[in-house]
C-alpha cells in the first residue's frame, strides 16, 4: 500500500498489488482544477494534488482547496513558490517547505504534508535529506 512507504522514501512504483491507479496533479490549483475535481467527484474518484502555497493565496483558492480536502482528496506539498530546489541553499529549501506547511497545510487542513513532489522533479541527495 502506498501509505506504508517510509518517510523520506522516493516512490517510483505502485506498491499495491491490485488494479488501482493514483491520479496526481501538479502546480495547482489552476483554472482547470475545479473541472477535474467535479468530474472526479461525480464518479467517486479521489486524486492527489501537489499544491503551491503562493498560488493558493495569490489566486484566492483557500475555500476551493478546503472543499476538495473535505470531500476526500489528498494533498502534497509542491513547495511554496515552485522554485527549482537544487539551485537553492539549504535555508531556502527548508523555507520553501516550511512556508507551504504553515500557510496552507496547517491553516487549511490542520496537519502536515505527507507527500512531496519537487518542482520540475529536480532533487538530489541534499534536497532529500533536508
HELIX and SHEET records of a PDB file:
HELIX    1   1 UNK A    2  UNK A    4  5                                   3    
HELIX    2   2 UNK A   33  UNK A   42  1                                  10    
HELIX    3   3 UNK A   53  UNK A   58  1                                   6    
HELIX    4   4 UNK A   62  UNK A   70  1                                   9    
HELIX    5   5 UNK A   85  UNK A   87  5                                   3    
HELIX    6   6 UNK A   90  UNK A  100  1                                  11    
HELIX    7   7 UNK A  101  UNK A  109  3                                   9    
HELIX    8   8 UNK A  119  UNK A  121  5                                   3    
HELIX    9   9 UNK A  125  UNK A  129  1                                   5    
SHEET    1   A 4 UNK A  24  UNK A  28  0                                        
SHEET    2   A 4 UNK A  48  UNK A  51  1                                        
SHEET    3   A 4 UNK A  74  UNK A  77  1                                        
SHEET    4   A 4 UNK A 115  UNK A 116  1                                        
END                                                                             
